[in-house]
Amino acid sequence: MNTRIRRTAVALAAAAVLPLALTACSDDGGGDSAASDSAEETSAPPADNGTGSESTVAADKPFGAACSTVPTSGSGSFDGMAQDPVATAASNNPALSTLVTAVKKAGLVDTLNNAQGITVFAPTNDAFAKIPKATLDKVLNDKAQLTKILTYHVVGQQLTPADLGNGSFDSLEKSKLTTSGSGESYTVGGSAKVVCGNVKTANANVYILDSVLMPAA
């Protein structure tokens, strides 16, 4: 009789323990699911905070000391120039008035405005002022020579600052035009320095120079 009582007690105890064991197993499964969710969250790529985009935009802006002289608004500003083809855009920049006069005398306004995807190296008024007046007047009145010089300042592709690092490009004048430099310091044709670079117009990238480039005779 005592043996039967002991067996009954053991059976009852086992029956009581079984649900607890099943509950524990169920809880362990939930823990695995939570761990899995946590792992997925950990392995997910970080949210884009926009810094990469901002860096790209910053690198695509005009650079150089002379850029500070460009108007901050209106048709002569960077935003205004970006809306017009290159010859028209240059005409709205007072620092390029001598270049614009030369382009008109050579009859190149429509050629430059209608071209697509070009780069223009644009000498400032001060760059033209380095040329003796008598020599400059003579060139301005010699259409063939003037056209040769101006087309030497144009490359038939849009060049980024990175392209200028150590480049050699065919100008529209058919001569090779070399560039070198890095960061915000570039030289074109061996000696002319970019004083305001990466200026956008509707059809061209413009690099403003402190000297006039001269093709080989």
N, C-alpha and C positions, 0 to 999 in steps of 0.2 A: 504493500500500500504506500509506504513511504517512497518507494522507487517510482511509482506512478505519479505521485505528487511532484517529485523532483523533475520528471520528464515534462510534465505539463507546464511547470514554471519556466523551464528552459525554452519550450516552444513559444510561450507567451512573450518571453524576453526577446527572442529572435524576431517575432512578428513586430514588436515595437521598434526594434533597431532598423529593420529594412526600409521603412519610409524615410527615416533620417538619412540613411545612406544614399537613397535615390535623390533626395533633395540636395545633398552635398554634391552629387554628380552633376545635377542640373545647374547648380551655382558655378561649378568649375567650367562648364560649357559657356556660360555667360561671360565668365572672366576671359576665356579665350577669345570670344567675339570682341570684347572691349579692347583686348590687346591688339587684335587684328586691325580694328578701326584706328587705334592709336598709331600702329605701324604705317597704315595707309596715309594718315595725316602727316606723319613724319616724312614719308617718301614723296609726298606731293611737291611739285615745284613751287618755289616762293612766288608770292604775288608780285607782279610787275609794279614797282613803285614809280616808274616813269623816268628814272634817272638816265636809262639808256637812251630814251627818246630825246631827253633834254640835251644830252651830250652830242647827239647827232645834229640837232638843230644848232647848237652853239658852234660846232665845227663848220657849219655851212654858212655862217655869217661873214660879212666883209671884215677884213682885218687890215691893220696898218695905221701909222701915225696920221696920214693925210685924210683918213676916213672921218676924222673929227670935224673937218671943214665942210663936209657934205650937209646940206640942209636936212633938218629933222622931219620936215613935212613938205608937201607939195610935189610938183612934178619932178623937181630936182633932187628929191630925197631918194634913199634906197628903195623904198616901197614904190615911189612914183616911177623911178627908172625901170623897175621890174615890169611895169605895165606897157612900156613902149619898146619898139625895135631900137637897135643899138645907136644908129645915127641920130634918131630923134631924141633918145635918152641922153646922149652926150650933149646935144644942143641945150638941154635944160640944166647942165652943170656948168656954172661960170668958169670953173678952173680948166675947162676943156674947150674954151671958145676959139683958140688958135687952131686946134685940131679940127674943129667943126668947119672953120673957114677953109682949111686946106682940103677937107673932104668935099666941100661944095665946089671948090675950084677944079678939083680933079673929076667932078661928075660922078662921085661914088656913093652919093646918098642912097639912091634906090638900090644899088648893088648890095650895100651893107644892110639896109633895112629888109630886103627881101631874102637874104641868105638865111639858112636855118642851121642851128647847132654850130656856131662859130665861136672863136675866142679873139678878142681884140685887145691888143696892148696899146693903151692910150696915153701918149705923152701929155703932160700938163702944159699950161702956158709957160711956166718957168722952165720946162724942158726945152721948149722951142726958143726961149729967150737966151739959152746958152749958145745958140747958133748966131754968128755975126749977122747983123741986120741985112747987110748987102747980100750975103749968101742966101739967107732965108727968103728975101724978096725975089731973088733970082729963081729959086726953087719953086716958090708959089706961082710964078708966072711961066713955068715950064711944065705943062700938063703931063707929058710923058715921064719926066723925072719925078714929078710929084706923085704920080700914080704908082711908080715903082717903089718909092719910099713908103707910101701909105699901105700898099698891099703887103709889104714886108712885115707890117705890124698885125697881120691877120692870119689866123690858122683855121683851117676848115674843120675843126672839131672843137667841142666844148671841153676845155681843160680844167680839171680840178686842181687845187693846191698840191695834192699828192702827186699829180702828173708832172708838176714842175720840178720835182726833186732832182732829177738828173735826166732831162729830156732833150730830144732832138726832133723837131717837127717841121713838116713842109709848110712854108708860108704860101699865101696866095700869089706871091711874087715869084714862087718856084724855088727860092733859096731855102736852105736849112736854117732854122731858128733854134738856138740852144737855150736851155734854162737850167738853173741849179738852185739849190737851197733847201730849207726845211722850216718847219714851224710857221713863223710869220715873217721870215726873211728869205727873199728870193731875188735872184739876178737873172736878167734876160739879155741875150746877145752878148754876154761876157761882162757888161759893165752897168747897164741900166738897172736900177733897183725898183722893185715894186713898192710903191708908197701907200697904195690902197688896193687890196686885192679881193678877188672873189665877189665882185659886184655883178649882180644879175640884171639882165635886161630881158625883154620878151624873147629874143632869139640868140642871145650871146652871153658868154661870161667875159667880164672886163677886168683887166689888171692895169691900173694906172701907174705910169712910169715917171721917173725923175729925169729921163733923158730920151732923146729921139734915137731910134734905131736906124742904122745906115746899112743897106745891103751892099754886098761887094760890087764894085764897079764892073 
